[in-house]
């Protein structure tokens, strides 16, 4: 009995301590409420004059516990007077047929015909080269209104099903949230088409307020932009609709809430009003500094430029490399102090078990043994990533081959990219099995996740095999791309447009599926290799 009382007393005291801790740690009502260091996403965007080949780029790393199965939702004709359901919970399903924890939030009128699109957790590309990246940006707590109909991924779906250009998508989103409400946290969408790319940020309008507050800025054609879980939009010029769009309440809501005083003489800045938090972190800083080394920016600055002109035009390889970035060899390298004596040479070398994706438990242990030996920095590539994509939109090619989604399961710093063209009509069945639940050998995502996790156990030895695989498939895809484009163009020269499109889609579907199966097989083999390498222990 005494032991039971003692245990109860300890548990009760502990619960009081934890309760007090959470009450003290919980942000004040007007504070920013999304921790970009723990989850989040990174979106890098580029205008057509900022890229080597003239493509417009948007991208996304889906960092966090989101579903990583994907499929192609086909084009569909809909009966007159029909409606479409708006859901929540779709981002955490195990397969396309898993309806657990999925709920219907409401319905809206359907359109006569909906376009085919690539259905990732955050839907990302349609058959007309409209492409979307995403990052969650939080915002002030008072803006959240759970009663609004749309969550961001469903807003993206409707955009892709109904729009052909970025401008159309933004205008449609504005109309939908004004009519039906926005019920999600603050979000940024980076919306591209073959001609331009826009940076769109949206928040709820507050509890009980059906609408939303949003702004969108067109990235200059020769510029690069970044969104990494923080509101970035500053001043907006609503007299210039070619480059700026916003909701009708974009300033009035901030005035009403006391977040902006027009009589202050200060310019209205969107991020300042609706976030109040510094509008950049290490990821935005590192990307801008990498692409424009002479840029006089500092992590101590109040704000960075909204977008920058790179000192050299960027290639697809440059963007893919940024998505593998862990700051290795820089001042931000988390493993730079993890040195051991080489038993053969006696020289100090980086420990073979050091890797940029160490768990927080490992970092805590290392810092306990030697305080400050690891200084955590939030890299662009993280082990918690569900999937990532870089999408190129190319105006000089037919739509089926013009847009390419360079897709990676799991950590983009470790996984080979698979090219999925806008004209692809189906993907391997293994793409439809998530890896966020139980282990399944019929899941493409698990092929990559298994190999990647095993590689980090002794990255100093296994990492080179992962890096070789990434290089192998990247070079294969880019070497074969000109011939693929040539073949598709031949269809359009030899056949009427509709027949050419059908043939192009069949050809591209076969290519993507063959490429995907080869990459999946390679990563299963890598996983087996690592098991063998470490069979006698780690």
C-alpha positions, 0 to 999 in steps of 0.5 A, spaced: 500 500 500 505 504 501 508 503 494 502 504 491 501 511 495 508 513 493 507 511 486 501 515 486 504 521 489 510 521 484 505 520 478 501 526 481 506 530 482 509 529 475 503 530 472 502 537 475 509 539 473 508 537 466 501 541 466 505 547 468 510 546 463 505 546 457 501 552 460 508 556 461 510 553 454 504 554 450 505 560 446 500 566 447 494 567 443 497 572 438 504 568 437 506 564 431 504 557 431 508 552 427 514 550 429 518 549 422 524 546 425 520 540 427 516 538 421 514 543 415 516 543 408 521 547 403 519 550 396 524 553 391 521 556 385 524 559 379 522 563 373 523 562 366 529 567 365 532 564 371 533 557 369 538 554 364 533 551 359 527 556 360 523 552 364 519 554 370 520 551 376 516 549 383 518 544 388 516 541 395 519 537 400 513 534 404 516 533 411 513 530 416 508 524 417 504 525 411 502 519 406 507 518 401 502 513 396 500 517 390 497 515 383 494 519 377 487 521 378 484 521 370 480 526 367 473 526 368 466 528 365 461 530 370 453 529 370 450 536 369 448 539 376 453 534 380 457 536 386 464 534 389 465 532 396 470 536 400 474 532 405 479 532 410 484 526 413 486 524 406 493 526 407 494 520 412 491 514 409 495 508 408 492 507 400 487 510 396 482 505 398 483 507 406 477 511 408 479 511 416 479 517 419 477 521 412 471 525 413 466 529 409 467 537 410 461 539 405 460 539 398 460 544 392 458 544 385 462 540 380 464 542 373 462 539 367 469 536 366 475 535 371 482 535 369 487 529 370 492 530 376 498 527 380 495 525 386 500 526 392 498 528 399 498 535 397 496 534 389 501 537 385 501 537 377 495 536 372 495 534 365 496 542 362 502 543 366 499 547 372 504 545 378 504 546 385 508 546 391 506 547 398 509 549 405 505 550 412 507 557 414 502 557 421 500 564 422 497 568 428 492 563 432 486 568 432 486 567 424 484 559 425 477 558 423 476 550 423 469 551 421 471 553 414 470 548 408 477 548 405 483 545 407 489 546 403 490 540 400 483 540 397 484 547 395 490 544 391 486 539 388 480 543 385 485 548 382 488 542 378 482 539 376 479 546 374 485 550 372 490 551 366 494 557 369 497 559 375 493 566 375 486 562 374 488 557 380 489 563 384 483 567 382 479 560 383 482 559 390 480 566 392 473 565 390 472 558 393 475 561 400 470 567 400 464 563 398 465 557 402 471 559 407 478 556 409 479 552 415 486 550 415 492 553 418 497 558 414 499 555 408 504 557 402 502 555 395 508 556 390 504 555 383 507 555 376 505 554 369 509 554 363 510 562 363 510 564 370 510 562 377 507 565 383 508 565 391 501 565 394 500 565 402 493 564 405 490 564 412 483 564 415 479 570 417 478 568 424 473 564 428 466 565 426 469 568 419 467 564 413 472 567 408 480 568 408 485 573 408 491 572 402 496 575 398 500 572 392 506 575 388 509 573 382 516 571 382 520 576 376 522 571 371 529 572 372 528 570 380 528 565 385 524 564 390 523 560 397 518 558 402 520 554 408 515 554 413 515 562 414 510 567 411 515 571 406 510 576 403 512 583 404 509 589 401 504 588 396 502 593 390 495 592 389 495 597 383 499 592 379 495 586 378 500 583 373 504 582 379 500 582 385 493 579 387 490 579 394 483 578 398 479 584 399 480 584 406 488 584 406 489 590 409 482 591 413 483 585 417 489 587 420 487 594 421 481 591 425 485 586 429 490 591 431 496 588 427 497 594 422 496 602 424 495 606 417 497 612 421 503 610 423 507 612 416 509 604 416 508 600 409 503 595 410 507 588 410 503 582 409 508 577 413 509 582 419 501 583 420 499 576 419 505 573 422 509 578 426 515 573 426 522 574 422 520 572 415 526 567 414 530 562 417 537 558 415 534 554 409 532 561 405 538 564 407 542 558 405 539 557 398 539 565 397 547 565 399 548 559 395 545 562 388 548 569 389 554 568 393 555 576 393 549 577 396 550 581 402 545 578 407 546 575 414 542 571 419 541 577 423 537 581 418 530 583 419 528 580 413 531 578 406 529 580 399 523 576 397 526 573 391 533 574 388 536 574 381 541 568 381 548 570 379 548 564 374 542 561 371 540 555 375 539 548 372 535 542 374 541 539 377 542 545 381 535 545 384 536 537 385 542 538 389 539 544 393 534 539 396 539 534 398 543 539 402 545 538 409 550 544 409 556 539 409 563 542 409 560 549 411 559 552 418 552 549 419 555 542 418 552 538 424 557 533 424 563 537 423 566 536 430 564 528 430 572 526 429 575 520 431 582 517 430 583 513 424 586 506 427 590 505 421 593 512 420 592 515 427 589 521 423 583 525 426 577 523 421 570 524 421 566 518 425 563 513 420 557 513 424 556 521 424 551 523 419 546 529 418 540 525 420 542 523 427 536 523 431 535 528 437 536 522 442 543 521 439 544 529 439 542 529 446 547 523 448 553 526 444 552 533 447 551 530 454 558 526 453 561 533 450 557 539 451 556 543 444 559 537 440 553 537 435 549 544 434 543 542 431 541 546 424 535 544 420 537 542 413 533 542 407 533 534 406 531 531 412 529 523 414 522 525 416 521 527 409 515 523 406 516 525 399 519 530 395 518 533 388 521 538 383 516 540 377 519 543 371 514 546 366 516 547 359 512 552 354 516 549 348 513 542 348 506 539 348 503 538 355 504 531 356 511 531 355 512 539 357 511 538 365 516 533 369 515 531 376 522 529 379 519 525 384 523 522 390 520 517 396 522 519 403 529 523 404 531 527 398 538 527 400 538 519 399 533 517 394 533 517 387 528 521 383 523 518 378 521 522 372 513 523 372 511 526 366 504 530 365 502 525 360 503 519 364 496 516 365 498 510 371 503 508 375 506 502 378 501 499 383 507 499 389 506 507 388 499 506 392 502 503 398 504 508 404 510 507 408 508 511 414 504 505 417 506 497 417 512 495 413 510 492 406 514 489 401 509 491 396 510 498 397 515 502 393 516 507 398 518 502 403 524 500 398 527 507 399 525 508 406 529 501 408 535 502 404 535 510 407 535 508 414 540 502 414 545 507 410 544 512 416 547 507 421 554 507 418 553 513 413 561 513 412 561 506 409 554 506 406 553 513 404 557 512 398 553 507 395 546 511 396 550 517 392 552 513 387 545 510 386 542 518 386 547 519 380 546 513 376 539 515 375 539 522 375 544 521 369 540 516 366 534 520 366 537 527 363 541 523 358 535 519 355 530 526 356 532 529 349 530 522 345 524 522 349 522 529 347 524 528 340 519 521 340 513 525 342 514 531 338 514 526 332 508 523 334 505 531 333 508 531 326 505 525 324 498 524 327 492 529 328 493 532 335 488 528 339 491 521 336 498 524 337 496 526 345 494 519 346 500 516 343 505 520 347 501 519 353 502 511 352 509 512 351 511 516 357 507 512 361 511 506 359 517 510 360 516 512 367 513 505 369 519 502 367 524 507 370 520 507 376 521 499 377 528 500 375 529 505 381 525 501 386 529 494 384 536 498 385 533 500 392 531 493 394 538 491 393 541 497 396 537 495 403 539 488 402 547 490 401 546 494 407 543 488 411 549 484 409 554 489 411 552 490 418 550 483 419 555 482 425 552 488 428 553 495 427 
